[in-house]
Amino acid sequence: MKLCMIGTGYVGLVSGACFSDLGNDVICVDKDLIKINNLKKGIIPIYEPGLEELVLKNYKNKRLNFSTNLSESVKKSDIIFICVGTPTKKNSNSADLSQVYSAGNEISKSINKFKIIINKSTVPVTTGDELEKIINKSVNKKYFSVVSNPEFLREGEAIRDFIYPDRVVVGSNNKKATRILRNLYSPLVSKGAKFVSTNRRAAELIKYASNAFLATKITFINEIANLCEKIDVNIEEISIGMGLDKRIGSRFLRAGPAYGGSCFPKDTKAIVSTADKFKTNLSVIKSVIKSNKIRSDLLLKRVNLIMKNKINNKTISFLGVTFKANTDDMRDSSSLKLIPYLSKRGAKIKYYDPTGFKKEFENLKNTEFSNSINEAIKGSDLVIIHTEWNDFKSINFKKFSKNKKLIIYDMRNIFSPSKIKKLGLKYFGIGC
């Protein structure tokens, strides 16, 4: 099939590369000429394991192409995916849908035969209705169908999640469109994915409800971790004991920093905003948002306790600063609050992340990027393991054990407390 992906971010680029690998002809469109030219050269704008190889392979085989010409790309395609950002509006909980509606306007100018227009972006309920109205101003409804087909890709695991999804959700009010999309996704369904066919509004809500529930699990276990720290109980034992219950499951039951990234913060706010619009009080999700907001404050308090409130002139090193491992995404990462706070308190900050230097910290006083793990740890008073990169799991702290002042604050509970303490080093984890 001939596909057009509007937007070359995490969703558009990964989906476009994966669809082309399934044998489809895909055009990825973006307004950013530099980004498009770089993609043609094999320069990938995001860090996602396996993506570079997939893009290069399918571009070479001419199944994947890149363009800034949206009109031409739409005309050539049978199915158009809208994969643009839907960030939270300033001073509001609601999603900014301007890019979605702008894409709809542009698409409407180039419809020359029946097209399926898919909202791949995460959008509130009724967005598809509005998009349909926008396009219908210029095009008769018989020439297009607006569908909701939410993505469930985890950053760092996106390619695997695309190829082996738990489910494919297609929300459509058009039987023809549903039939075509069932065929498009048949290679994934044949591998075991469940094809879930709903109406358009239901599909929109499935995405938000899923993310809000996962955010709730993270927040819940973080709050239980707070209790564990007060009563001398290890949160890891609690997580294991809970996770073995099939009704609960073990995923997203790892205590750590506040949830962040491109999805959970904005999507929990957006579903609350949607509910408010329909005069429904989502009190549980509101509590989740509030709890997550204060999570970083609680971690900072613990840092102060660990350091006995002596932060000034101390060298504090962060291992990992992205919101999670296997991504370069800094959006709503706890490090964006922790590092500036400690810097203002007079600490010398060093940080190392496998994805490199971060512009978010370039103007901070006494804050520098380290080129290696060893460089970051050397001479430090406190090492904070912030992100669960595999690179950190094999650190040999024995070679740093001569530094008896060294304290380790493991925010991901990567290491065994007893093993670290045997080296004569002070160790603190989350919920233990």
KOLTOR-316805 format. One line per field, with one value per residue (C-alpha): residue number from 1; residue in one letter; x negated, y, z negated. Coordinates in steps of 0.1 Angstrom, whole numbers, plus 5000, padded with zeros to 4 digits. Layout:
BEGIN
k = c(NUM, ...)
r = c(A, ...)
c1 = c(X, ...)
c2 = c(Y, ...)
c3 = c(Z, ...)
END
This chain:
BEGIN
k = c(1, 2, 3, 4, 5, 6, 7, 8, 9, 10, 11, 12, 13, 14, 15, 16, 17, 18, 19, 20, 21, 22, 23, 24, 25, 26, 27, 28, 29, 30, 31, 32, 33, 34, 35, 36, 37, 38, 39, 40, 41, 42, 43, 44, 45, 46, 47, 48, 49, 50, 51, 52, 53, 54, 55, 56, 57, 58, 59, 60, 61, 62, 63, 64, 65, 66, 67, 68, 69, 70, 71, 72, 73, 74, 75, 76, 77, 78, 79, 80, 81, 82, 83, 84, 85, 86, 87, 88, 89, 90, 91, 92, 93, 94, 95, 96, 97, 98, 99, 100, 101, 102, 103, 104, 105, 106, 107, 108, 109, 110, 111, 112, 113, 114, 115, 116, 117, 118, 119, 120, 121, 122, 123, 124, 125, 126, 127, 128, 129, 130, 131, 132, 133, 134, 135, 136, 137, 138, 139, 140, 141, 142, 143, 144, 145, 146, 147, 148, 149, 150, 151, 152, 153, 154, 155, 156, 157, 158, 159, 160, 161, 162, 163, 164, 165, 166, 167, 168, 169, 170, 171, 172, 173, 174, 175, 176, 177, 178, 179, 180, 181, 182, 183, 184, 185, 186, 187, 188, 189, 190, 191, 192, 193, 194, 195, 196, 197, 198, 199, 200, 201, 202, 203, 204, 205, 206, 207, 208, 209, 210, 211, 212, 213, 214, 215, 216, 217, 218, 219, 220, 221, 222, 223, 224, 225, 226, 227, 228, 229, 230, 231, 232, 233, 234, 235, 236, 237, 238, 239, 240, 241, 242, 243, 244, 245, 246, 247, 248, 249, 250, 251, 252, 253, 254, 255, 256, 257, 258, 259, 260, 261, 262, 263, 264, 265, 266, 267, 268, 269, 270, 271, 272, 273, 274, 275, 276, 277, 278, 279, 280, 281, 282, 283, 284, 285, 286, 287, 288, 289, 290, 291, 292, 293, 294, 295, 296, 297, 298, 299, 300, 301, 302, 303, 304, 305, 306, 307, 308, 309, 310, 311, 312, 313, 314, 315, 316, 317, 318, 319, 320, 321, 322, 323, 324, 325, 326, 327, 328, 329, 330, 331, 332, 333, 334, 335, 336, 337, 338, 339, 340, 341, 342, 343, 344, 345, 346, 347, 348, 349, 350, 351, 352, 353, 354, 355, 356, 357, 358, 359, 360, 361, 362, 363, 364, 365, 366, 367, 368, 369, 370, 371, 372, 373, 374, 375, 376, 377, 378, 379, 380, 381, 382, 383, 384, 385, 386, 387, 388, 389, 390, 391, 392, 393, 394, 395, 396, 397, 398, 399, 400, 401, 402, 403, 404, 405, 406, 407, 408, 409, 410, 411, 412, 413, 414, 415, 416, 417, 418, 419, 420, 421, 422, 423, 424, 425, 426, 427, 428, 429, 430, 431, 432)
r = c(M, K, L, C, M, I, G, T, G, Y, V, G, L, V, S, G, A, C, F, S, D, L, G, N, D, V, I, C, V, D, K, D, L, I, K, I, N, N, L, K, K, G, I, I, P, I, Y, E, P, G, L, E, E, L, V, L, K, N, Y, K, N, K, R, L, N, F, S, T, N, L, S, E, S, V, K, K, S, D, I, I, F, I, C, V, G, T, P, T, K, K, N, S, N, S, A, D, L, S, Q, V, Y, S, A, G, N, E, I, S, K, S, I, N, K, F, K, I, I, I, N, K, S, T, V, P, V, T, T, G, D, E, L, E, K, I, I, N, K, S, V, N, K, K, Y, F, S, V, V, S, N, P, E, F, L, R, E, G, E, A, I, R, D, F, I, Y, P, D, R, V, V, V, G, S, N, N, K, K, A, T, R, I, L, R, N, L, Y, S, P, L, V, S, K, G, A, K, F, V, S, T, N, R, R, A, A, E, L, I, K, Y, A, S, N, A, F, L, A, T, K, I, T, F, I, N, E, I, A, N, L, C, E, K, I, D, V, N, I, E, E, I, S, I, G, M, G, L, D, K, R, I, G, S, R, F, L, R, A, G, P, A, Y, G, G, S, C, F, P, K, D, T, K, A, I, V, S, T, A, D, K, F, K, T, N, L, S, V, I, K, S, V, I, K, S, N, K, I, R, S, D, L, L, L, K, R, V, N, L, I, M, K, N, K, I, N, N, K, T, I, S, F, L, G, V, T, F, K, A, N, T, D, D, M, R, D, S, S, S, L, K, L, I, P, Y, L, S, K, R, G, A, K, I, K, Y, Y, D, P, T, G, F, K, K, E, F, E, N, L, K, N, T, E, F, S, N, S, I, N, E, A, I, K, G, S, D, L, V, I, I, H, T, E, W, N, D, F, K, S, I, N, F, K, K, F, S, K, N, K, K, L, I, I, Y, D, M, R, N, I, F, S, P, S, K, I, K, K, L, G, L, K, Y, F, G, I, G, C)
c1 = c(5000, 4990, 4987, 4979, 4966, 4970, 4944, 4910, 4908, 4909, 4942, 4940, 4905, 4907, 4941, 4930, 4898, 4916, 4944, 4919, 4901, 4934, 4933, 4954, 4943, 4940, 4933, 4924, 4932, 4919, 4918, 4882, 4860, 4828, 4843, 4855, 4822, 4804, 4828, 4819, 4783, 4791, 4788, 4816, 4830, 4838, 4822, 4841, 4823, 4824, 4841, 4811, 4805, 4842, 4843, 4811, 4822, 4856, 4845, 4818, 4845, 4867, 4897, 4891, 4887, 4887, 4902, 4912, 4940, 4971, 4995, 4976, 4972, 5009, 5019, 4995, 5008, 5039, 5036, 5024, 5012, 5011, 4982, 4977, 4972, 5001, 4983, 5001, 5012, 4995, 5014, 5038, 5043, 5058, 5039, 5028, 5043, 5032, 5008, 5034, 5060, 5034, 5025, 5062, 5065, 5035, 5047, 5081, 5064, 5049, 5076, 5080, 5095, 5107, 5083, 5081, 5069, 5056, 5050, 5019, 5013, 5026, 5057, 5088, 5122, 5141, 5109, 5117, 5151, 5136, 5110, 5138, 5156, 5125, 5118, 5155, 5156, 5135, 5142, 5173, 5174, 5175, 5139, 5124, 5127, 5112, 5099, 5083, 5054, 5035, 4999, 4987, 4949, 4926, 4895, 4865, 4886, 4906, 4895, 4902, 4936, 4946, 4936, 4950, 4979, 5004, 5032, 5039, 5068, 5087, 5115, 5136, 5172, 5166, 5166, 5145, 5117, 5118, 5115, 5085, 5067, 5073, 5055, 5026, 5021, 5025, 4988, 4989, 5022, 5008, 4980, 5005, 5016, 5053, 5072, 5096, 5122, 5142, 5159, 5137, 5143, 5137, 5102, 5093, 5102, 5085, 5051, 5057, 5072, 5043, 5016, 5035, 5037, 5000, 4992, 5013, 4994, 4961, 4974, 4989, 4957, 4937, 4961, 4957, 4919, 4923, 4939, 4913, 4885, 4903, 4909, 4876, 4892, 4876, 4899, 4884, 4900, 4933, 4932, 4924, 4951, 4977, 4966, 4970, 5008, 5020, 5047, 5020, 4990, 4953, 4949, 4948, 4943, 4908, 4903, 4882, 4883, 4914, 4929, 4919, 4915, 4936, 4968, 4978, 4975, 4995, 5019, 5030, 5037, 5055, 5079, 5087, 5093, 5116, 5135, 5140, 5154, 5180, 5186, 5170, 5146, 5117, 5105, 5081, 5062, 5061, 5045, 5020, 5010, 5006, 4986, 4962, 4957, 4944, 4923, 4892, 4895, 4895, 4864, 4847, 4856, 4840, 4808, 4807, 4810, 4784, 4760, 4770, 4780, 4744, 4748, 4726, 4692, 4701, 4695, 4727, 4727, 4757, 4756, 4783, 4805, 4831, 4866, 4859, 4832, 4827, 4840, 4826, 4859, 4855, 4892, 4904, 4874, 4869, 4833, 4847, 4857, 4831, 4799, 4809, 4819, 4786, 4766, 4783, 4775, 4738, 4731, 4707, 4727, 4713, 4735, 4730, 4756, 4750, 4769, 4745, 4744, 4778, 4785, 4810, 4780, 4756, 4763, 4763, 4736, 4710, 4726, 4706, 4710, 4686, 4674, 4675, 4689, 4656, 4650, 4684, 4678, 4642, 4639, 4676, 4692, 4725, 4734, 4771, 4781, 4810, 4817, 4816, 4792, 4777, 4743, 4747, 4756, 4720, 4702, 4674, 4677, 4648, 4623, 4639, 4640, 4609, 4630, 4647, 4667, 4685, 4722, 4745, 4781, 4796, 4829, 4835, 4825, 4801, 4776, 4777, 4774, 4755, 4729, 4722, 4721, 4695, 4672, 4674, 4695, 4727, 4757, 4793, 4820, 4857, 4880, 4854)
c2 = c(5000, 5036, 5055, 5090, 5098, 5135, 5142, 5126, 5124, 5093, 5081, 5091, 5080, 5047, 5038, 5049, 5028, 4998, 5000, 5002, 4971, 4953, 4960, 4992, 5023, 5051, 5088, 5106, 5143, 5172, 5209, 5209, 5208, 5202, 5173, 5158, 5162, 5147, 5117, 5112, 5110, 5085, 5110, 5102, 5130, 5109, 5081, 5049, 5014, 4998, 5028, 5039, 5005, 5002, 5036, 5031, 4996, 5007, 5040, 5021, 4997, 5027, 5016, 5046, 5082, 5117, 5149, 5184, 5185, 5175, 5181, 5158, 5131, 5131, 5127, 5097, 5079, 5059, 5062, 5094, 5092, 5123, 5119, 5154, 5167, 5174, 5191, 5206, 5242, 5269, 5276, 5248, 5211, 5207, 5194, 5218, 5204, 5231, 5209, 5182, 5206, 5224, 5190, 5183, 5216, 5208, 5173, 5186, 5206, 5175, 5148, 5135, 5101, 5081, 5086, 5072, 5099, 5084, 5102, 5085, 5114, 5111, 5132, 5139, 5124, 5142, 5153, 5130, 5146, 5181, 5169, 5154, 5187, 5206, 5183, 5182, 5219, 5213, 5176, 5154, 5127, 5100, 5108, 5103, 5086, 5099, 5071, 5069, 5045, 5053, 5042, 5022, 5025, 5028, 5050, 5027, 4997, 5013, 4990, 4959, 4973, 4980, 4946, 4926, 4947, 4934, 4949, 4971, 4995, 5010, 5034, 5039, 5048, 5035, 4997, 5002, 5020, 4993, 4965, 4983, 4988, 4952, 4942, 4968, 4953, 4917, 4909, 4919, 4902, 4870, 4872, 4873, 4909, 4914, 4936, 4957, 4975, 5002, 5035, 5065, 5081, 5048, 5044, 5080, 5073, 5039, 5056, 5082, 5057, 5033, 5059, 5073, 5038, 5031, 5065, 5055, 5023, 5042, 5068, 5041, 5021, 5053, 5062, 5027, 5032, 5063, 5042, 5015, 5040, 5048, 5012, 4995, 4974, 4968, 4981, 4955, 4927, 4945, 4949, 4913, 4901, 4923, 4917, 4879, 4885, 4881, 4907, 4933, 4923, 4932, 4959, 4995, 4985, 4997, 5025, 5054, 5091, 5108, 5096, 5118, 5117, 5127, 5108, 5104, 5140, 5155, 5127, 5125, 5163, 5160, 5133, 5154, 5184, 5163, 5150, 5185, 5195, 5168, 5177, 5145, 5145, 5121, 5124, 5094, 5108, 5142, 5127, 5109, 5142, 5159, 5131, 5129, 5167, 5165, 5133, 5152, 5174, 5143, 5130, 5163, 5162, 5127, 5141, 5167, 5141, 5119, 5148, 5161, 5194, 5200, 5205, 5236, 5228, 5191, 5172, 5155, 5132, 5121, 5088, 5092, 5123, 5112, 5103, 5066, 5044, 5038, 5072, 5107, 5122, 5148, 5158, 5161, 5141, 5145, 5156, 5189, 5197, 5180, 5193, 5230, 5229, 5213, 5237, 5267, 5252, 5255, 5219, 5211, 5189, 5163, 5142, 5114, 5100, 5076, 5099, 5128, 5164, 5181, 5217, 5219, 5222, 5243, 5276, 5261, 5272, 5246, 5219, 5199, 5168, 5139, 5118, 5085, 5068, 5067, 5104, 5112, 5092, 5102, 5126, 5127, 5130, 5117, 5096, 5096, 5068, 5085, 5065, 5027, 5024, 4989, 5007, 5014, 4979, 4966, 4994, 4981, 5003, 4984, 5006, 5036, 5021, 5040, 5071, 5065, 5097, 5084, 5080, 5062, 5071, 5045, 5059, 5028, 5001, 4986, 4974, 4952, 4974, 4947, 4943, 4980, 4984, 4955, 4978, 5003, 5027, 5043, 5032, 5045, 5032, 5040, 5025, 5008)
c3 = c(5000, 5005, 4972, 4961, 4926, 4917, 4890, 4885, 4848, 4826, 4840, 4876, 4883, 4864, 4879, 4914, 4912, 4899, 4924, 4953, 4938, 4942, 4979, 4982, 5001, 4975, 4977, 4945, 4947, 4926, 4929, 4916, 4948, 4928, 4910, 4943, 4960, 4930, 4932, 4968, 4957, 4930, 4901, 4876, 4855, 4825, 4805, 4809, 4809, 4843, 4861, 4880, 4896, 4905, 4921, 4941, 4953, 4966, 4980, 5000, 5012, 5022, 5001, 4977, 4989, 4973, 4985, 4976, 5002, 4983, 5012, 5036, 5010, 5001, 5038, 5042, 5011, 5002, 4965, 4947, 4911, 4890, 4866, 4852, 4817, 4793, 4764, 4734, 4740, 4719, 4687, 4694, 4690, 4725, 4756, 4783, 4814, 4838, 4857, 4861, 4875, 4897, 4912, 4919, 4937, 4959, 4966, 4978, 5005, 5021, 5020, 5056, 5048, 5017, 4989, 4954, 4930, 4897, 4865, 4851, 4828, 4792, 4792, 4770, 4777, 4805, 4822, 4851, 4854, 4856, 4882, 4903, 4903, 4913, 4943, 4952, 4958, 4990, 4998, 5000, 4973, 4999, 5008, 4974, 4940, 4907, 4885, 4850, 4849, 4817, 4812, 4782, 4788, 4758, 4764, 4764, 4774, 4803, 4831, 4812, 4800, 4836, 4849, 4820, 4806, 4780, 4800, 4830, 4822, 4852, 4845, 4876, 4885, 4920, 4929, 4960, 4941, 4914, 4940, 4957, 4923, 4913, 4944, 4938, 4903, 4913, 4911, 4874, 4867, 4881, 4855, 4827, 4823, 4815, 4840, 4820, 4841, 4823, 4832, 4835, 4801, 4783, 4800, 4789, 4753, 4752, 4757, 4730, 4706, 4711, 4704, 4674, 4659, 4664, 4649, 4619, 4614, 4614, 4590, 4567, 4563, 4558, 4529, 4514, 4517, 4495, 4469, 4472, 4464, 4431, 4419, 4430, 4458, 4492, 4520, 4544, 4523, 4524, 4562, 4568, 4544, 4560, 4596, 4594, 4590, 4626, 4619, 4613, 4633, 4627, 4655, 4643, 4607, 4604, 4579, 4590, 4600, 4612, 4645, 4674, 4712, 4741, 4731, 4694, 4682, 4711, 4715, 4679, 4680, 4713, 4702, 4671, 4693, 4716, 4686, 4672, 4706, 4702, 4665, 4652, 4622, 4627, 4591, 4592, 4622, 4606, 4575, 4597, 4614, 4580, 4565, 4595, 4593, 4558, 4564, 4574, 4543, 4521, 4539, 4533, 4496, 4495, 4512, 4485, 4457, 4473, 4475, 4440, 4457, 4467, 4505, 4510, 4526, 4528, 4561, 4572, 4602, 4622, 4641, 4668, 4672, 4697, 4684, 4691, 4706, 4744, 4754, 4757, 4746, 4718, 4717, 4681, 4668, 4630, 4638, 4651, 4616, 4595, 4613, 4614, 4577, 4566, 4588, 4571, 4537, 4546, 4557, 4585, 4609, 4632, 4654, 4679, 4703, 4732, 4755, 4748, 4738, 4730, 4740, 4711, 4687, 4708, 4690, 4655, 4631, 4621, 4643, 4668, 4690, 4684, 4713, 4694, 4664, 4646, 4653, 4638, 4606, 4600, 4571, 4564, 4530, 4542, 4572, 4582, 4606, 4622, 4654, 4657, 4687, 4691, 4691, 4654, 4643, 4645, 4628, 4606, 4575, 4560, 4578, 4562, 4527, 4516, 4517, 4483, 4486, 4517, 4513, 4539, 4543, 4566, 4578, 4599, 4574, 4598, 4572, 4542, 4511, 4492, 4519, 4521, 4483, 4481, 4501, 4473, 4494, 4482, 4503, 4505, 4528, 4534, 4509, 4489)
END
